C-alpha cells in the first residue's frame, strides 16, 4: 500500500500570514492611509509692508511684530532683507515661509557671487524669480503664505514691485500688503499723485504717517518699525524705530466693551 500524505480538510492556520507578511489579528484597528497634508494655516505672521518711490530711490517700511494668532508674541522680528547692494525685499504673511524664501535667495546670491563674473541679480531679476517661486508652490498645492515687496535701484532707475502667494505680481510707484492695502495704499497714492518727485524726507514722512494710521487701526501691528532706503549709493536699513502716537481722543470712543 502506497504512503498517503496527511491532507487536512481545512488549513492548519486559517487567516494566517502569507510568506513575508505580518499576521492580521482579528479585531485589530488598522488606520487608513491618509493623503499627504501641507500647512494651510500660518502660525506666526507679520502684517503690512509699505513701499514708495522717490526722486533718486525707493523706500520700504514694515513693523517688527510677529503675531501668534491674536497674541503679539514676537516684537523684534525684522521683515526687511537685503539681497545685494541694489535690492531690498520686505515680507508679510507667514514668518516661517518668509525665512525659507530668504534662505533660498541667500543661497542663490552666494552662488552668483562665487561665479565672480561681474554680474549680480538686479531688482527685476529677484522680482521675476519670486513670481515664479510663488506660482510654482501654488501649483503644487503647497503655497508659501507670504506677500512680497521688492524694491531696488538699477540703471539710474528705481524699481518697486509686489508679489503675492499666488504669483500675482505688478510694478507700481506705491505698494502695500496686508491690511495696508486697504488703509495705507490710498494715502500713499494720494501723496504720490500730489508730488511724484518727492524727496527722501517727504517719502519717509509719508510712510511714517501710514504706519501711524495702521497702528491706530490694525490690531496686528505695533509702533516699532524699520525703514529701508535704496539709492544709487546702496542700501540702508534704519531701526528699529518707534512712532510717536497720540491717544487723547481714546476716551471719546464707546460701544466696544
NORPE-V156874 format. One record per residue. N is the residue number from 0. SS is DSSP state (H for helix, E for strand, - for the rest). D_CENTER is the distance of its C-alpha to the mean C-alpha in whole Angstrom. Layout:
# NORPE-V156874
n=<N,N>
ss=<SS,SS>
d_center=<D_CENTER,D_CENTER>
This chain:
# NORPE-V156874
n=<0,1,2,3,4,5,6,7,8,9,10,11,12,13,14,15,16,17,18,19,20,21,22,23,24,25,26,27,28,29,30,31,32,33,34,35,36,37,38,39,40,41,42,43,44,45,46,47,48,49,50,51,52,53,54,55,56,57,58,59,60,61,62,63,64,65,66,67,68,69,70,71,72,73,74,75,76,77,78,79,80,81,82,83,84,85,86,87,88,89,90,91,92,93,94,95,96,97,98,99,100,101,102,103,104,105,106,107,108,109,110,111,112,113,114,115,116,117,118,119,120,121,122,123,124,125,126,127,128,129,130,131,132,133,134,135,136,137,138,139,140,141,142,143,144,145,146,147,148,149,150,151,152,153,154,155,156,157,158,159,160,161,162,163,164,165,166,167,168,169,170,171,172,173,174,175,176,177,178,179,180,181,182,183,184,185,186,187,188,189,190,191,192,193,194,195,196,197,198,199,200,201,202,203,204,205,206,207,208,209,210,211,212,213,214,215,216,217,218,219,220,221,222,223,224,225,226,227,228,229,230,231,232,233,234,235,236,237,238,239,240,241,242,243,244,245,246,247,248,249,250,251,252,253,254,255,256>
ss=<-,-,-,-,-,-,-,-,-,-,-,-,-,-,-,-,-,-,-,-,-,-,-,-,-,-,-,-,-,-,-,-,-,-,-,-,-,-,-,-,-,-,-,E,E,E,-,-,E,E,E,E,E,E,-,-,E,E,E,E,E,E,E,-,-,E,E,E,-,-,E,E,E,E,-,-,-,-,-,E,E,E,-,-,-,-,E,E,E,E,E,E,E,E,H,H,H,H,H,H,H,H,H,H,H,H,H,H,H,H,H,H,H,H,H,-,-,-,-,-,-,-,H,H,H,H,H,H,H,H,H,H,H,H,H,H,H,H,H,-,-,-,-,-,-,E,E,E,E,E,E,E,E,E,-,-,E,E,E,E,E,E,E,-,-,-,-,-,E,E,E,-,-,E,E,E,-,-,-,H,H,H,H,H,H,H,H,H,H,H,H,H,H,H,-,-,-,-,-,H,H,H,H,H,H,H,H,H,H,H,H,H,H,H,H,H,H,-,-,-,-,-,-,E,E,E,E,E,E,E,E,-,-,E,E,E,E,E,E,E,E,E,-,-,-,-,-,H,H,H,H,H,-,-,-,-,->
d_center=<87,83,81,78,75,73,71,69,69,65,63,63,59,58,55,54,52,52,52,49,47,47,49,48,49,50,48,45,42,40,36,35,32,29,26,23,20,17,14,14,13,10,12,11,8,8,9,10,10,13,15,19,21,24,28,27,23,20,18,15,14,12,13,13,13,12,13,15,16,18,19,18,17,16,17,16,13,12,8,10,11,14,15,19,21,20,16,14,10,8,4,4,5,6,6,8,6,4,8,9,8,9,12,13,13,15,18,18,19,21,23,23,25,27,29,30,31,30,27,23,20,20,17,18,18,14,13,16,14,11,12,15,12,10,14,15,13,14,17,18,17,14,11,7,6,3,5,6,9,12,15,18,22,24,27,28,25,22,19,16,14,11,10,8,8,12,12,14,14,16,18,19,20,18,15,13,10,10,14,14,15,18,19,18,18,22,23,21,23,26,26,26,28,31,30,28,29,28,29,26,28,27,24,23,25,23,20,21,23,20,18,22,22,19,20,23,21,18,19,15,15,18,20,19,17,16,17,17,20,20,24,26,27,24,20,21,18,20,20,19,21,23,23,27,27,30,31,35,34,33,36,37,34,35,35,32,34>
